[in-house]
Amino acid sequence: MEPQAPHLETTVDPRALQRTLAAYRAPRLARSVIELVITVIPFGLFWFLTWASVNAGYWIGLLLAVPAAGFLVRLFMIQHDCGHGSFFPSRRANDWVGRALGVLTLTPYDFWRYTHALHHAHSGNLDRSRVGSIDTLSVGEYQALGRSQRLRYRLYRHPLVLFGLGPIYLFMLSNRVPVGFMRGGWMPWLSTMGTNAAIVLLATAMISLVGAGTFLMVHLPIAVLAGAIGVWLFYVQHQFENTRWAHDDQWTFHETALYGSSYYDLPAPLRWLTANIGVHHVHHLASRIPFYRLPEVLKDHPRLREISRLTLRQSLRCVRLALWDEQRQRLVSFERAKNPVTPPLSA
């Protein structure tokens, strides 16, 4: 087994680093426009190639749906940067490009931006709202549940649910109605219903061109695959063995941001398609840095490459992790949670 790199608390001060990273926050308008263009155009091209391949053989179309889904993930990452106000210098440009991309990604931009801000504000805090995050219980919380509630949590954490049914529910159903925010004012409703209306208009236009059946055969696999990839990325960014969780009295934003988020060291093509979102520990510490400037940070601060680093191979083992063990101070599997920590023998 490949060992995970240790935390480097003694060499990197998160607060000082955050101040240093302020120098990377300024987006570059020309670069942002280019990044948007080289993502939108290939996505449209692969979408229409998938459509053109349906008559030749649906399996060919499904193969082409894979790169189309990859570019849809990249569009979501651009929308993500817009939500942080880091993609364009102008807030208005960020918001309107984010809203437009939300129609393609099936994600209501303003509502998602709000819940994602909660995720950034409370990530790793055992006592605060876990809105916008994957539900994670501590061992003690899990053991306090009844049998049916334990079964429900185990089903929720099953890979087929998390990365299969979960993305379908999230992007096809949950994003269509502001679940849990029924009394949250006008913003969740305006954002979700406005996005829904735009999705209906776009889908109607596409159906008039290619037909309803063909549209569903082409777009559903792309959307479902992109959703599964997106949820997987979000999962490994925080659900790894040496992540950080703490109660409110011990939780600090800077420590948890840097050491509670992973550096997902992907191969170069996947790193490009995912818009450097794998440099997540830096992103959580300084979310206003545009994704295309994150490699600059790693180049200038090479020690950050060793903090919470996960390779593609290592990340696959994160699937079994399900509970935060407060004694061990790490995420553990259901099986390991059954084995209590043996206290050291007294001298």
Secondary structure as the mmCIF struct_conf table of DSSP 4:
data_model
#
loop_
_struct_conf.conf_type_id
_struct_conf.id
_struct_conf.beg_label_comp_id
_struct_conf.beg_label_asym_id
_struct_conf.beg_label_seq_id
_struct_conf.end_label_comp_id
_struct_conf.end_label_asym_id
_struct_conf.end_label_seq_id
HELX_LH_PP_P HELX_LH_PP_P1 GLU A 2 HIS A 7
TURN_TY1_P TURN_TY1_P1 GLU A 9 THR A 11
HELX_RH_AL_P HELX_RH_AL_P1 PRO A 14 LEU A 21
HELX_RH_3T_P HELX_RH_3T_P1 ALA A 22 TYR A 24
HELX_RH_AL_P HELX_RH_AL_P2 LEU A 29 SER A 53
TURN_TY1_P TURN_TY1_P2 VAL A 54 ALA A 56
HELX_RH_AL_P HELX_RH_AL_P3 TYR A 58 GLY A 83
TURN_TY1_P TURN_TY1_P3 HIS A 84 GLY A 85
BEND BEND1 PHE A 87 SER A 90
HELX_RH_AL_P HELX_RH_AL_P4 ARG A 91 THR A 105
TURN_TY1_P TURN_TY1_P4 LEU A 106 LEU A 106
HELX_RH_AL_P HELX_RH_AL_P5 TYR A 109 HIS A 122
TURN_TY1_P TURN_TY1_P5 SER A 123 GLY A 124
STRN STRN1 ASN A 125 ASN A 125
TURN_TY1_P TURN_TY1_P6 LEU A 126 ASP A 127
BEND BEND2 ARG A 128 ARG A 128
TURN_TY1_P TURN_TY1_P7 VAL A 131 GLY A 132
BEND BEND3 SER A 133 SER A 133
STRN STRN2 LEU A 137 SER A 138
HELX_RH_AL_P HELX_RH_AL_P6 VAL A 139 GLN A 143
TURN_TY1_P TURN_TY1_P8 ALA A 144 ALA A 144
BEND BEND4 LEU A 145 LEU A 145
HELX_RH_AL_P HELX_RH_AL_P7 ARG A 147 TYR A 156
TURN_TY1_P TURN_TY1_P9 ARG A 157 ARG A 157
BEND BEND5 HIS A 158 HIS A 158
HELX_RH_AL_P HELX_RH_AL_P8 PRO A 159 LEU A 160
HELX_RH_PI_P HELX_RH_PI_P1 VAL A 161 LEU A 165
HELX_RH_AL_P HELX_RH_AL_P9 GLY A 166 ILE A 168
HELX_RH_PI_P HELX_RH_PI_P2 TYR A 169 LEU A 173
HELX_RH_3T_P HELX_RH_3T_P2 SER A 174 ARG A 176
TURN_TY1_P TURN_TY1_P10 VAL A 177 GLY A 180
TURN_TY1_P TURN_TY1_P11 MET A 182 ARG A 183
BEND BEND6 GLY A 184 GLY A 184
HELX_RH_AL_P HELX_RH_AL_P10 TRP A 186 VAL A 210
HELX_RH_AL_P HELX_RH_AL_P11 ALA A 212 HIS A 238
BEND BEND7 PHE A 240 PHE A 240
TURN_TY1_P TURN_TY1_P12 GLU A 241 ASN A 242
STRN STRN3 ALA A 246 ALA A 246
TURN_TY1_P TURN_TY1_P13 ASP A 248 GLN A 250
HELX_RH_AL_P HELX_RH_AL_P12 PHE A 253 TYR A 259
BEND BEND8 GLY A 260 SER A 261
STRN STRN4 TYR A 263 ASP A 265
HELX_RH_AL_P HELX_RH_AL_P13 ALA A 268 LEU A 273
TURN_TY1_P TURN_TY1_P14 THR A 274 GLY A 278
STRN STRN5 VAL A 279 VAL A 279
HELX_RH_AL_P HELX_RH_AL_P14 HIS A 280 LEU A 285
TURN_TY1_P TURN_TY1_P15 SER A 287 ARG A 288
BEND BEND9 ILE A 289 ILE A 289
HELX_RH_3T_P HELX_RH_3T_P3 PHE A 291 ARG A 293
HELX_RH_AL_P HELX_RH_AL_P15 LEU A 294 ASP A 300
HELX_RH_3T_P HELX_RH_3T_P4 PRO A 302 GLU A 306
TURN_TY1_P TURN_TY1_P16 ILE A 307 SER A 308
STRN STRN6 ARG A 309 THR A 311
HELX_RH_AL_P HELX_RH_AL_P16 LEU A 312 LEU A 316
HELX_RH_3T_P HELX_RH_3T_P5 ARG A 317 ARG A 320
STRN STRN7 LEU A 321 ASP A 325
TURN_TY1_P TURN_TY1_P17 GLU A 326 GLN A 329
STRN STRN8 ARG A 330 SER A 333
HELX_RH_AL_P HELX_RH_AL_P17 PHE A 334 ALA A 337
TURN_TY1_P TURN_TY1_P18 LYS A 338 LYS A 338
BEND BEND10 ASN A 339 ASN A 339
HELX_LH_PP_P HELX_LH_PP_P2 PRO A 340 SER A 346
#
